């Protein structure tokens, strides 16, 4: 649940999602769920070539499994906190 | 009476599982090989059991192989990109390796 909590803390921030089909979508993170499905608002075209004909889309739901990367604003990420949370997460017994 | 004290969850590990080895690379520069001939180099800030990761100061290298129609030689064409902070979804990851640091 580490990344679920992490993304919840990023709600309201601007991100760029790169999908596995090479599309890039920029927008404001509105919500996230345990599967890391993502809802974005204020969706913008970044790279017109890699982009389908989405002209006036204000809101988008992206299935978590189709995401390759999410580019994050570096100033909004507390790397120390992430590292500590990771250390704690890994030593927990995993779901069996 | 000596208390064994190992009943509560501690952060020490005696058995090194693969994810424990990745854990050793936290806050270090790593090289991540991904599907589709992609490679990432960056500082590992977080990961989970799916190998979802947060990498900082990332350089992504995409290697495309073009084949010349006449000579049939393979031309490697790497393209690079810098990204300051990146979440990587684990299902695209093939391997993670530490990059040797020179201190």
N, CA and C atoms of all chains as a GROMACS GRO file, in nm:
protein
  597
    1UNK      N    1   0.083  -0.122   0.000
    1UNK     CA    2   0.000   0.000   0.000
    1UNK      C    3   0.086   0.126   0.000
    2UNK      N    4   0.214   0.106  -0.015
    2UNK     CA    5   0.305   0.220  -0.006
    2UNK      C    6   0.276   0.325  -0.113
    3UNK      N    7   0.267   0.280  -0.237
    3UNK     CA    8   0.249   0.375  -0.346
    3UNK      C    9   0.108   0.431  -0.349
    4UNK      N   10   0.012   0.356  -0.301
    4UNK     CA   11  -0.124   0.409  -0.288
    4UNK      C   12  -0.122   0.530  -0.194
    5UNK      N   13  -0.059   0.515  -0.078
    5UNK     CA   14  -0.051   0.626   0.015
    5UNK      C   15   0.029   0.742  -0.043
    6UNK      N   16   0.136   0.707  -0.114
    6UNK     CA   17   0.219   0.810  -0.175
    6UNK      C   18   0.140   0.893  -0.275
    7UNK      N   19   0.063   0.826  -0.361
    7UNK     CA   20  -0.012   0.902  -0.460
    7UNK      C   21  -0.126   0.980  -0.398
    8UNK      N   22  -0.184   0.927  -0.290
    8UNK     CA   23  -0.287   1.005  -0.222
    8UNK      C   24  -0.230   1.137  -0.174
    9UNK      N   25  -0.102   1.137  -0.134
    9UNK     CA   26  -0.041   1.261  -0.089
    9UNK      C   27  -0.012   1.356  -0.204
   10UNK      N   28  -0.020   1.307  -0.327
   10UNK     CA   29   0.010   1.390  -0.443
   10UNK      C   30  -0.116   1.442  -0.512
   11UNK      N   31  -0.233   1.416  -0.454
   11UNK     CA   32  -0.357   1.462  -0.517
   11UNK      C   33  -0.353   1.615  -0.526
   12UNK      N   34  -0.389   1.667  -0.642
   12UNK     CA   35  -0.385   1.810  -0.664
   12UNK      C   36  -0.260   1.856  -0.735
   13UNK      N   37  -0.161   1.766  -0.747
   13UNK     CA   38  -0.037   1.805  -0.814
   13UNK      C   39  -0.044   1.770  -0.963
   14UNK      N   40   0.039   1.837  -1.040
   14UNK     CA   41   0.042   1.810  -1.184
   14UNK      C   42   0.142   1.700  -1.214
   15UNK      N   43   0.095   1.605  -1.295
   15UNK     CA   44   0.179   1.491  -1.331
   15UNK      C   45   0.170   1.468  -1.480
   16UNK      N   46   0.262   1.391  -1.531
   16UNK     CA   47   0.256   1.347  -1.670
   16UNK      C   48   0.259   1.195  -1.669
   17UNK      N   49   0.156   1.134  -1.727
   17UNK     CA   50   0.148   0.989  -1.729
   17UNK      C   51   0.188   0.941  -1.868
   18UNK      N   52   0.284   0.849  -1.871
   18UNK     CA   53   0.319   0.789  -2.000
   18UNK      C   54   0.262   0.648  -1.999
   19UNK      N   55   0.184   0.618  -2.101
   19UNK     CA   56   0.118   0.488  -2.108
   19UNK      C   57   0.204   0.389  -2.184
   20UNK      N   58   0.167   0.264  -2.174
   20UNK     CA   59   0.243   0.159  -2.243
   20UNK      C   60   0.228   0.168  -2.394
   21UNK      N   61   0.125   0.239  -2.443
   21UNK     CA   62   0.114   0.257  -2.588
   21UNK      C   63   0.179   0.388  -2.633
   22UNK      N   64   0.268   0.442  -2.550
   22UNK     CA   65   0.349   0.559  -2.582
   22UNK      C   66   0.273   0.691  -2.580
   23UNK      N   67   0.149   0.692  -2.536
   23UNK     CA   68   0.078   0.819  -2.523
   23UNK      C   69   0.121   0.888  -2.394
   24UNK      N   70   0.132   1.019  -2.397
   24UNK     CA   71   0.164   1.096  -2.278
   24UNK      C   72   0.050   1.188  -2.244
   25UNK      N   73   0.005   1.184  -2.121
   25UNK     CA   74  -0.108   1.265  -2.077
   25UNK      C   75  -0.064   1.348  -1.957
   26UNK      N   76  -0.080   1.479  -1.967
   26UNK     CA   77  -0.051   1.566  -1.853
   26UNK      C   78  -0.182   1.606  -1.789
   27UNK      N   79  -0.179   1.624  -1.658
   27UNK     CA   80  -0.301   1.667  -1.592
   27UNK      C   81  -0.279   1.678  -1.443
   28UNK      N   82  -0.386   1.713  -1.375
   28UNK     CA   83  -0.382   1.725  -1.230
   28UNK      C   84  -0.439   1.599  -1.169
   29UNK      N   85  -0.365   1.543  -1.075
   29UNK     CA   86  -0.408   1.418  -1.012
   29UNK      C   87  -0.530   1.444  -0.924
   30UNK      N   88  -0.641   1.380  -0.961
   30UNK     CA   89  -0.763   1.401  -0.884
   30UNK      C   90  -0.784   1.291  -0.780
   31UNK      N   91  -0.760   1.165  -0.823
   31UNK     CA   92  -0.773   1.058  -0.726
   31UNK      C   93  -0.698   0.934  -0.772
   32UNK      N   94  -0.677   0.842  -0.678
   32UNK     CA   95  -0.604   0.719  -0.706
   32UNK      C   96  -0.668   0.610  -0.621
   33UNK      N   97  -0.653   0.483  -0.665
   33UNK     CA   98  -0.706   0.376  -0.582
   33UNK      C   99  -0.599   0.270  -0.557
   34UNK      N  100  -0.636   0.161  -0.491
   34UNK     CA  101  -0.538   0.061  -0.451
   34UNK      C  102  -0.472  -0.007  -0.569
   35UNK      N  103  -0.535  -0.007  -0.684
   35UNK     CA  104  -0.475  -0.066  -0.804
   35UNK      C  105  -0.389   0.036  -0.878
   36UNK      N  106  -0.378   0.157  -0.820
   36UNK     CA  107  -0.308   0.266  -0.885
   36UNK      C  108  -0.374   0.306  -1.016
   37UNK      N  109  -0.505   0.279  -1.029
   37UNK     CA  110  -0.584   0.349  -1.130
   37UNK      C  111  -0.581   0.497  -1.093
   38UNK      N  112  -0.588   0.582  -1.195
   38UNK     CA  113  -0.567   0.724  -1.172
   38UNK      C  114  -0.677   0.805  -1.239
   39UNK      N  115  -0.725   0.906  -1.172
   39UNK     CA  116  -0.816   1.002  -1.234
   39UNK      C  117  -0.745   1.135  -1.245
   40UNK      N  118  -0.751   1.193  -1.365
   40UNK     CA  119  -0.687   1.321  -1.390
   40UNK      C  120  -0.790   1.424  -1.431
   41UNK      N  121  -0.768   1.549  -1.392
   41UNK     CA  122  -0.848   1.659  -1.444
   41UNK      C  123  -0.754   1.757  -1.515
   42UNK      N  124  -0.816   1.850  -1.590
   42UNK     CA  125  -0.739   1.951  -1.666
   42UNK      C  126  -0.637   1.883  -1.754
   43UNK      N  127  -0.686   1.788  -1.832
   43UNK     CA  128  -0.598   1.709  -1.917
   43UNK      C  129  -0.546   1.794  -2.032
   44UNK      N  130  -0.414   1.787  -2.056
   44UNK     CA  131  -0.354   1.868  -2.163
   44UNK      C  132  -0.274   1.780  -2.257
   45UNK      N  133  -0.268   1.824  -2.382
   45UNK     CA  134  -0.184   1.760  -2.482
   45UNK      C  135  -0.041   1.806  -2.462
   46UNK      N  136   0.052   1.711  -2.451
   46UNK     CA  137   0.192   1.750  -2.439
   46UNK      C  138   0.266   1.731  -2.570
   47UNK      N  139   0.252   1.610  -2.623
   47UNK     CA  140   0.326   1.574  -2.742
   47UNK      C  141   0.226   1.540  -2.851
   48UNK      N  142   0.196   1.634  -2.939
   48UNK     CA  143   0.086   1.614  -3.035
   48UNK      C  144   0.104   1.490  -3.122
   49UNK      N  145   0.231   1.451  -3.148
   49UNK     CA  146   0.251   1.336  -3.235
   49UNK      C  147   0.208   1.206  -3.169
   50UNK      N  148   0.242   1.193  -3.041
   50UNK     CA  149   0.211   1.069  -2.970
   50UNK      C  150   0.072   1.074  -2.910
   51UNK      N  151  -0.012   1.161  -2.960
   51UNK     CA  152  -0.137   1.187  -2.891
   51UNK      C  153  -0.256   1.165  -2.983
   52UNK      N  154  -0.362   1.099  -2.937
   52UNK     CA  155  -0.480   1.084  -3.021
   52UNK      C  156  -0.560   1.214  -3.024
   53UNK      N  157  -0.676   1.211  -3.089
   53UNK     CA  158  -0.749   1.335  -3.110
   53UNK      C  159  -0.834   1.370  -2.990
   54UNK      N  160  -0.769   1.396  -2.878
   54UNK     CA  161  -0.842   1.435  -2.758
   54UNK      C  162  -0.830   1.586  -2.747
   55UNK      N  163  -0.931   1.656  -2.791
   55UNK     CA  164  -0.923   1.802  -2.793
   55UNK      C  165  -0.980   1.862  -2.666
   56UNK      N  166  -1.103   1.824  -2.634
   56UNK     CA  167  -1.168   1.894  -2.523
   56UNK      C  168  -1.205   1.794  -2.415
   57UNK      N  169  -1.104   1.720  -2.371
   57UNK     CA  170  -1.129   1.628  -2.260
   57UNK      C  171  -1.088   1.699  -2.132
   58UNK      N  172  -1.178   1.707  -2.036
   58UNK     CA  173  -1.140   1.773  -1.912
   58UNK      C  174  -1.097   1.672  -1.807
   59UNK      N  175  -1.151   1.551  -1.815
   59UNK     CA  176  -1.125   1.454  -1.710
   59UNK      C  177  -1.095   1.319  -1.772
   60UNK      N  178  -1.005   1.244  -1.712
   60UNK     CA  179  -0.970   1.114  -1.766
   60UNK      C  180  -0.948   1.014  -1.654
   61UNK      N  181  -0.994   0.891  -1.677
   61UNK     CA  182  -0.965   0.780  -1.587
   61UNK      C  183  -0.868   0.687  -1.659
   62UNK      N  184  -0.757   0.657  -1.593
   62UNK     CA  185  -0.657   0.571  -1.654
   62UNK      C  186  -0.642   0.446  -1.571
   63UNK      N  187  -0.656   0.329  -1.635
   63UNK     CA  188  -0.638   0.202  -1.566
   63UNK      C  189  -0.491   0.187  -1.527
   64UNK      N  190  -0.467   0.146  -1.405
   64UNK     CA  191  -0.330   0.140  -1.355
   64UNK      C  192  -0.239   0.052  -1.438
   65UNK      N  193  -0.295  -0.057  -1.490
   65UNK     CA  194  -0.210  -0.154  -1.560
   65UNK      C  195  -0.157  -0.104  -1.693
   66UNK      N  196  -0.214   0.005  -1.747
   66UNK     CA  197  -0.165   0.054  -1.876
   66UNK      C  198  -0.060   0.164  -1.860
   67UNK      N  199  -0.029   0.196  -1.735
   67UNK     CA  200   0.068   0.303  -1.711
   67UNK      C  201   0.208   0.245  -1.716
   68UNK      N  202   0.296   0.315  -1.786
   68UNK     CA  203   0.438   0.278  -1.783
   68UNK      C  204   0.511   0.365  -1.680
   69UNK      N  205   0.500   0.498  -1.698
   69UNK     CA  206   0.564   0.589  -1.603
   69UNK      C  207   0.466   0.696  -1.557
   70UNK      N  208   0.496   0.755  -1.441
   70UNK     CA  209   0.432   0.880  -1.404
   70UNK      C  210   0.543   0.976  -1.367
   71UNK      N  211   0.551   1.089  -1.442
   71UNK     CA  212   0.653   1.189  -1.411
   71UNK      C  213   0.599   1.279  -1.301
   72UNK      N  214   0.681   1.299  -1.199
   72UNK     CA  215   0.637   1.371  -1.080
   72UNK      C  216   0.716   1.499  -1.064
   73UNK      N  217   0.653   1.603  -1.002
   73UNK     CA  218   0.730   1.724  -0.970
   73UNK      C  219   0.828   1.692  -0.857
   74UNK      N  220   0.958   1.709  -0.879
   74UNK     CA  221   1.056   1.665  -0.779
   74UNK      C  222   1.042   1.735  -0.645
   75UNK      N  223   0.994   1.861  -0.647
   75UNK     CA  224   0.984   1.934  -0.521
   75UNK      C  225   0.873   1.881  -0.432
   76UNK      N  226   0.779   1.809  -0.489
   76UNK     CA  227   0.667   1.759  -0.411
   76UNK      C  228   0.694   1.619  -0.356
   77UNK      N  229   0.814   1.570  -0.376
   77UNK     CA  230   0.845   1.434  -0.333
   77UNK      C  231   0.947   1.440  -0.220
   78UNK      N  232   0.911   1.381  -0.107
   78UNK     CA  233   1.002   1.374   0.006
   78UNK      C  234   1.078   1.242  -0.001
   79UNK      N  235   1.200   1.247  -0.052
   79UNK     CA  236   1.272   1.122  -0.079
   79UNK      C  237   1.310   1.050   0.051
   80UNK      N  238   1.342   1.127   0.154
   80UNK     CA  239   1.377   1.065   0.282
   80UNK      C  240   1.260   0.983   0.336
   81UNK      N  241   1.143   1.043   0.330
   81UNK     CA  242   1.023   0.975   0.381
   81UNK      C  243   0.996   0.849   0.301
   82UNK      N  244   1.014   0.857   0.170
   82UNK     CA  245   0.991   0.742   0.084
   82UNK      C  246   1.086   0.628   0.120
   83UNK      N  247   1.213   0.664   0.140
   83UNK     CA  248   1.311   0.560   0.170
   83UNK      C  249   1.279   0.491   0.302
   84UNK      N  250   1.241   0.571   0.402
   84UNK     CA  251   1.207   0.510   0.532
   84UNK      C  252   1.084   0.422   0.521
   85UNK      N  253   0.984   0.470   0.447
   85UNK     CA  254   0.862   0.390   0.431
   85UNK      C  255   0.892   0.260   0.357
   86UNK      N  256   0.982   0.267   0.261
   86UNK     CA  257   1.019   0.146   0.186
   86UNK      C  258   1.087   0.045   0.276
   87UNK      N  259   1.178   0.093   0.361
   87UNK     CA  260   1.247   0.001   0.450
   87UNK      C  261   1.148  -0.071   0.540
   88UNK      N  262   1.048   0.004   0.588
   88UNK     CA  263   0.949  -0.060   0.676
   88UNK      C  264   0.861  -0.156   0.598
   89UNK      N  265   0.827  -0.118   0.476
   89UNK     CA  266   0.732  -0.199   0.398
   89UNK      C  267   0.792  -0.335   0.364
   90UNK      N  268   0.919  -0.335   0.330
   90UNK     CA  269   0.978  -0.458   0.278
   90UNK      C  270   0.994  -0.562   0.387
   91UNK      N  271   1.013  -0.521   0.509
   91UNK     CA  272   1.035  -0.619   0.614
   91UNK      C  273   0.903  -0.674   0.668
   92UNK      N  274   0.789  -0.619   0.619
   92UNK     CA  275   0.662  -0.677   0.660
   92UNK      C  276   0.640  -0.808   0.585
   93UNK      N  277   0.575  -0.903   0.649
   93UNK     CA  278   0.544  -1.026   0.575
   93UNK      C  279   0.446  -0.995   0.462
   94UNK      N  280   0.475  -1.050   0.346
   94UNK     CA  281   0.392  -1.021   0.229
   94UNK      C  282   0.268  -1.106   0.230
   95UNK      N  283   0.171  -1.074   0.146
   95UNK     CA  284   0.047  -1.149   0.139
   95UNK      C  285   0.077  -1.291   0.094
   96UNK      N  286   0.024  -1.388   0.167
   96UNK     CA  287   0.053  -1.527   0.127
   96UNK      C  288  -0.071  -1.599   0.078
   97UNK      N  289   1.694  -1.278   3.310
   97UNK     CA  290   1.661  -1.374   3.208
   97UNK      C  291   1.678  -1.309   3.072
   98UNK      N  292   1.747  -1.373   2.983
   98UNK     CA  293   1.772  -1.313   2.851
   98UNK      C  294   1.645  -1.320   2.768
   99UNK      N  295   1.612  -1.209   2.711
   99UNK     CA  296   1.493  -1.200   2.626
   99UNK      C  297   1.536  -1.217   2.481
  100UNK      N  298   1.467  -1.304   2.409
  100UNK     CA  299   1.507  -1.322   2.270
  100UNK      C  300   1.474  -1.198   2.188
  101UNK      N  301   1.356  -1.141   2.217
  101UNK     CA  302   1.324  -1.010   2.158
  101UNK      C  303   1.299  -1.011   2.009
  102UNK      N  304   1.297  -1.126   1.948
  102UNK     CA  305   1.278  -1.126   1.803
  102UNK      C  306   1.134  -1.150   1.764
  103UNK      N  307   1.041  -1.141   1.861
  103UNK     CA  308   0.902  -1.170   1.828
  103UNK      C  309   0.838  -1.049   1.762
  104UNK      N  310   0.875  -0.930   1.807
  104UNK     CA  311   0.823  -0.811   1.740
  104UNK      C  312   0.891  -0.796   1.605
  105UNK      N  313   0.828  -0.723   1.512
  105UNK     CA  314   0.889  -0.706   1.380
  105UNK      C  315   1.009  -0.614   1.392
  106UNK      N  316   1.124  -0.664   1.354
  106UNK     CA  317   1.245  -0.583   1.356
  106UNK      C  318   1.285  -0.555   1.212
  107UNK      N  319   1.383  -0.467   1.196
  107UNK     CA  320   1.426  -0.434   1.060
  107UNK      C  321   1.550  -0.511   1.021
  108UNK      N  322   1.603  -0.598   1.106
  108UNK     CA  323   1.722  -0.675   1.067
  108UNK      C  324   1.677  -0.802   0.996
  109UNK      N  325   1.755  -0.844   0.901
  109UNK     CA  326   1.722  -0.966   0.828
  109UNK      C  327   1.841  -1.060   0.834
  110UNK      N  328   1.815  -1.187   0.857
  110UNK     CA  329   1.922  -1.284   0.852
  110UNK      C  330   1.921  -1.353   0.716
  111UNK      N  331   1.803  -1.374   0.658
  111UNK     CA  332   1.792  -1.438   0.528
  111UNK      C  333   1.784  -1.331   0.420
  112UNK      N  334   1.870  -1.338   0.322
  112UNK     CA  335   1.868  -1.239   0.215
  112UNK      C  336   1.780  -1.291   0.102
  113UNK      N  337   1.660  -1.233   0.094
  113UNK     CA  338   1.575  -1.263  -0.021
  113UNK      C  339   1.605  -1.162  -0.130
  114UNK      N  340   1.563  -1.190  -0.252
  114UNK     CA  341   1.595  -1.096  -0.361
  114UNK      C  342   1.556  -0.952  -0.331
  115UNK      N  343   1.439  -0.930  -0.268
  115UNK     CA  344   1.399  -0.792  -0.243
  115UNK      C  345   1.488  -0.728  -0.136
  116UNK      N  346   1.546  -0.808  -0.049
  116UNK     CA  347   1.640  -0.752   0.048
  116UNK      C  348   1.762  -0.697  -0.023
  117UNK      N  349   1.799  -0.762  -0.131
  117UNK     CA  350   1.915  -0.713  -0.206
  117UNK      C  351   1.884  -0.580  -0.274
  118UNK      N  352   1.759  -0.567  -0.322
  118UNK     CA  353   1.720  -0.438  -0.381
  118UNK      C  354   1.720  -0.332  -0.272
  119UNK      N  355   1.677  -0.371  -0.154
  119UNK     CA  356   1.669  -0.276  -0.043
  119UNK      C  357   1.806  -0.217  -0.010
  120UNK      N  358   1.911  -0.296  -0.032
  120UNK     CA  359   2.046  -0.245  -0.008
  120UNK      C  360   2.079  -0.129  -0.100
  121UNK      N  361   2.007  -0.120  -0.212
  121UNK     CA  362   2.036  -0.015  -0.310
  121UNK      C  363   1.955   0.112  -0.290
  122UNK      N  364   1.877   0.119  -0.181
  122UNK     CA  365   1.798   0.241  -0.157
  122UNK      C  366   1.892   0.359  -0.142
  123UNK      N  367   1.852   0.471  -0.203
  123UNK     CA  368   1.931   0.594  -0.204
  123UNK      C  369   2.063   0.577  -0.279
  124UNK      N  370   2.073   0.474  -0.360
  124UNK     CA  371   2.191   0.458  -0.444
  124UNK      C  372   2.149   0.466  -0.589
  125UNK      N  373   2.247   0.489  -0.674
  125UNK     CA  374   2.216   0.489  -0.817
  125UNK      C  375   2.202   0.345  -0.864
  126UNK      N  376   2.097   0.320  -0.941
  126UNK     CA  377   2.072   0.186  -0.992
  126UNK      C  378   2.049   0.192  -1.142
  127UNK      N  379   2.063   0.078  -1.202
  127UNK     CA  380   2.033   0.063  -1.343
  127UNK      C  381   1.915  -0.034  -1.352
  128UNK      N  382   1.808   0.008  -1.420
  128UNK     CA  383   1.688  -0.074  -1.431
  128UNK      C  384   1.668  -0.109  -1.578
  129UNK      N  385   1.668  -0.239  -1.606
  129UNK     CA  386   1.641  -0.281  -1.743
  129UNK      C  387   1.493  -0.309  -1.753
  130UNK      N  388   1.430  -0.253  -1.856
  130UNK     CA  389   1.286  -0.266  -1.871
  130UNK      C  390   1.252  -0.329  -2.005
  131UNK      N  391   1.125  -0.362  -2.020
  131UNK     CA  392   1.079  -0.420  -2.146
  131UNK      C  393   1.086  -0.316  -2.257
  132UNK      N  394   1.086  -0.363  -2.379
  132UNK     CA  395   1.092  -0.277  -2.498
  132UNK      C  396   1.226  -0.206  -2.509
  133UNK      N  397   1.333  -0.275  -2.472
  133UNK     CA  398   1.468  -0.219  -2.492
  133UNK      C  399   1.484  -0.083  -2.428
  134UNK      N  400   1.433  -0.069  -2.303
  134UNK     CA  401   1.449   0.056  -2.232
  134UNK      C  402   1.538   0.033  -2.111
  135UNK      N  403   1.613   0.136  -2.077
  135UNK     CA  404   1.699   0.127  -1.960
  135UNK      C  405   1.689   0.258  -1.884
  136UNK      N  406   1.678   0.248  -1.752
  136UNK     CA  407   1.672   0.367  -1.670
  136UNK      C  408   1.791   0.368  -1.577
  137UNK      N  409   1.850   0.486  -1.558
  137UNK     CA  410   1.954   0.500  -1.457
  137UNK      C  411   1.913   0.613  -1.367
  138UNK      N  412   1.907   0.585  -1.237
  138UNK     CA  413   1.866   0.691  -1.146
  138UNK      C  414   1.886   0.647  -1.003
  139UNK      N  415   1.845   0.736  -0.912
  139UNK     CA  416   1.862   0.709  -0.770
  139UNK      C  417   1.733   0.646  -0.718
  140UNK      N  418   1.746   0.531  -0.654
  140UNK     CA  419   1.629   0.457  -0.608
  140UNK      C  420   1.579   0.515  -0.475
  141UNK      N  421   1.456   0.566  -0.476
  141UNK     CA  422   1.400   0.622  -0.353
  141UNK      C  423   1.298   0.532  -0.288
  142UNK      N  424   1.225   0.453  -0.368
  142UNK     CA  425   1.123   0.366  -0.310
  142UNK      C  426   1.092   0.253  -0.404
  143UNK      N  427   1.047   0.141  -0.346
  143UNK     CA  428   1.000   0.031  -0.429
  143UNK      C  429   0.908  -0.055  -0.344
  144UNK      N  430   0.833  -0.145  -0.411
  144UNK     CA  431   0.750  -0.239  -0.336
  144UNK      C  432   0.766  -0.378  -0.395
  145UNK      N  433   0.685  -0.473  -0.347
  145UNK     CA  434   0.706  -0.612  -0.389
  145UNK      C  435   0.672  -0.634  -0.536
  146UNK      N  436   0.598  -0.537  -0.597
  146UNK     CA  437   0.571  -0.550  -0.741
  146UNK      C  438   0.683  -0.493  -0.823
  147UNK      N  439   0.782  -0.434  -0.754
  147UNK     CA  440   0.888  -0.361  -0.820
  147UNK      C  441   0.840  -0.232  -0.885
  148UNK      N  442   0.724  -0.180  -0.841
  148UNK     CA  443   0.694  -0.039  -0.866
  148UNK      C  444   0.807   0.039  -0.799
  149UNK      N  445   0.850   0.150  -0.860
  149UNK     CA  446   0.965   0.222  -0.805
  149UNK      C  447   0.947   0.372  -0.821
  150UNK      N  448   1.015   0.444  -0.733
  150UNK     CA  449   1.034   0.588  -0.754
  150UNK      C  450   1.182   0.608  -0.775
  151UNK      N  451   1.217   0.669  -0.888
  151UNK     CA  452   1.356   0.698  -0.919
  151UNK      C  453   1.374   0.848  -0.933
  152UNK      N  454   1.488   0.900  -0.884
  152UNK     CA  455   1.517   1.041  -0.898
  152UNK      C  456   1.633   1.062  -0.994
  153UNK      N  457   1.635   1.179  -1.060
  153UNK     CA  458   1.743   1.214  -1.155
  153UNK      C  459   1.767   1.103  -1.255
  154UNK      N  460   1.662   1.073  -1.329
  154UNK     CA  461   1.662   0.956  -1.415
  154UNK      C  462   1.709   0.991  -1.554
  155UNK      N  463   1.789   0.900  -1.611
  155UNK     CA  464   1.818   0.909  -1.753
  155UNK      C  465   1.760   0.783  -1.818
  156UNK      N  466   1.667   0.803  -1.911
  156UNK     CA  467   1.606   0.690  -1.981
  156UNK      C  468   1.673   0.673  -2.116
  157UNK      N  469   1.710   0.551  -2.146
  157UNK     CA  470   1.771   0.522  -2.278
  157UNK      C  471   1.682   0.422  -2.349
  158UNK      N  472   1.633   0.462  -2.467
  158UNK     CA  473   1.554   0.371  -2.549
  158UNK      C  474   1.640   0.333  -2.668
  159UNK      N  475   1.658   0.203  -2.689
  159UNK     CA  476   1.744   0.158  -2.798
  159UNK      C  477   1.658   0.098  -2.907
  160UNK      N  478   1.661   0.160  -3.023
  160UNK     CA  479   1.589   0.103  -3.136
  160UNK      C  480   1.689   0.043  -3.233
  161UNK      N  481   1.651  -0.069  -3.291
  161UNK     CA  482   1.739  -0.136  -3.386
  161UNK      C  483   1.678  -0.126  -3.524
  162UNK      N  484   1.745  -0.050  -3.608
  162UNK     CA  485   1.697  -0.041  -3.746
  162UNK      C  486   1.778  -0.134  -3.833
  163UNK      N  487   1.712  -0.196  -3.927
  163UNK     CA  488   1.781  -0.288  -4.017
  163UNK      C  489   1.787  -0.226  -4.156
  164UNK      N  490   1.906  -0.209  -4.204
  164UNK     CA  491   1.926  -0.153  -4.339
  164UNK      C  492   1.873  -0.253  -4.441
  165UNK      N  493   1.788  -0.204  -4.530
  165UNK     CA  494   1.723  -0.292  -4.626
  165UNK      C  495   1.823  -0.359  -4.719
  166UNK      N  496   1.929  -0.284  -4.754
  166UNK     CA  497   2.023  -0.338  -4.854
  166UNK      C  498   2.131  -0.423  -4.790
  167UNK      N  499   2.194  -0.370  -4.686
  167UNK     CA  500   2.307  -0.442  -4.628
  167UNK      C  501   2.263  -0.536  -4.516
  168UNK      N  502   2.140  -0.522  -4.472
  168UNK     CA  503   2.086  -0.601  -4.361
  168UNK      C  504   2.167  -0.586  -4.233
  169UNK      N  505   2.244  -0.478  -4.226
  169UNK     CA  506   2.315  -0.458  -4.100
  169UNK      C  507   2.221  -0.393  -4.000
  170UNK      N  508   2.246  -0.425  -3.873
  170UNK     CA  509   2.162  -0.370  -3.766
  170UNK      C  510   2.225  -0.241  -3.715
  171UNK      N  511   2.145  -0.134  -3.713
  171UNK     CA  512   2.193  -0.006  -3.664
  171UNK      C  513   2.128   0.020  -3.529
  172UNK      N  514   2.211   0.032  -3.427
  172UNK     CA  515   2.160   0.063  -3.294
  172UNK      C  516   2.145   0.213  -3.280
  173UNK      N  517   2.027   0.257  -3.242
  173UNK     CA  518   2.003   0.401  -3.229
  173UNK      C  519   1.948   0.431  -3.090
  174UNK      N  520   2.033   0.467  -2.996
  174UNK     CA  521   1.980   0.498  -2.863
  174UNK      C  522   1.932   0.642  -2.852
  175UNK      N  523   1.819   0.662  -2.787
  175UNK     CA  524   1.771   0.798  -2.759
  175UNK      C  525   1.760   0.813  -2.607
  176UNK      N  526   1.802   0.928  -2.558
  176UNK     CA  527   1.804   0.948  -2.413
  176UNK      C  528   1.711   1.061  -2.373
  177UNK      N  529   1.671   1.056  -2.247
  177UNK     CA  530   1.578   1.155  -2.194
  177UNK      C  531   1.608   1.169  -2.045
  178UNK      N  532   1.600   1.292  -1.996
  178UNK     CA  533   1.624   1.314  -1.852
  178UNK      C  534   1.491   1.347  -1.786
  179UNK      N  535   1.465   1.283  -1.673
  179UNK     CA  536   1.342   1.310  -1.599
  179UNK      C  537   1.379   1.326  -1.452
  180UNK      N  538   1.341   1.436  -1.388
  180UNK     CA  539   1.388   1.460  -1.250
  180UNK      C  540   1.330   1.363  -1.147
  181UNK      N  541   1.203   1.325  -1.162
  181UNK     CA  542   1.145   1.233  -1.063
  181UNK      C  543   1.041   1.147  -1.132
  182UNK      N  544   1.054   1.016  -1.116
  182UNK     CA  545   0.974   0.925  -1.198
  182UNK      C  546   0.919   0.810  -1.116
  183UNK      N  547   0.789   0.781  -1.134
  183UNK     CA  548   0.732   0.657  -1.083
  183UNK      C  549   0.735   0.556  -1.196
  184UNK      N  550   0.782   0.436  -1.167
  184UNK     CA  551   0.791   0.331  -1.268
  184UNK      C  552   0.702   0.216  -1.224
  185UNK      N  553   0.615   0.171  -1.312
  185UNK     CA  554   0.528   0.059  -1.278
  185UNK      C  555   0.604  -0.072  -1.289
  186UNK      N  556   0.586  -0.156  -1.190
  186UNK     CA  557   0.670  -0.275  -1.177
  186UNK      C  558   0.656  -0.378  -1.286
  187UNK      N  559   0.540  -0.380  -1.353
  187UNK     CA  560   0.522  -0.488  -1.452
  187UNK      C  561   0.607  -0.468  -1.576
  188UNK      N  562   0.673  -0.352  -1.589
  188UNK     CA  563   0.762  -0.334  -1.702
  188UNK      C  564   0.908  -0.362  -1.672
  189UNK      N  565   0.936  -0.394  -1.543
  189UNK     CA  566   1.074  -0.408  -1.499
  189UNK      C  567   1.124  -0.550  -1.525
  190UNK      N  568   1.245  -0.559  -1.580
  190UNK     CA  569   1.309  -0.689  -1.599
  190UNK      C  570   1.412  -0.712  -1.489
  191UNK      N  571   1.505  -0.617  -1.472
  191UNK     CA  572   1.604  -0.637  -1.366
  191UNK      C  573   1.648  -0.503  -1.308
  192UNK      N  574   1.701  -0.512  -1.186
  192UNK     CA  575   1.754  -0.394  -1.116
  192UNK      C  576   1.896  -0.427  -1.075
  193UNK      N  577   1.988  -0.336  -1.103
  193UNK     CA  578   2.125  -0.361  -1.069
  193UNK      C  579   2.188  -0.234  -1.010
  194UNK      N  580   2.269  -0.246  -0.907
  194UNK     CA  581   2.334  -0.124  -0.857
  194UNK      C  582   2.442  -0.079  -0.954
  195UNK      N  583   2.460   0.055  -0.960
  195UNK     CA  584   2.568   0.112  -1.038
  195UNK      C  585   2.683   0.138  -0.943
  196UNK      N  586   2.801   0.092  -0.976
  196UNK     CA  587   2.913   0.104  -0.884
  196UNK      C  588   2.943   0.250  -0.859
  197UNK      N  589   2.948   0.289  -0.731
  197UNK     CA  590   2.978   0.428  -0.695
  197UNK      C  591   3.126   0.438  -0.665
  198UNK      N  592   3.185   0.545  -0.714
  198UNK     CA  593   3.326   0.567  -0.685
  198UNK      C  594   3.337   0.671  -0.576
  199UNK      N  595   3.372   0.631  -0.456
  199UNK     CA  596   3.380   0.727  -0.345
  199UNK      C  597   3.525   0.753  -0.306
   0.00000   0.00000   0.00000
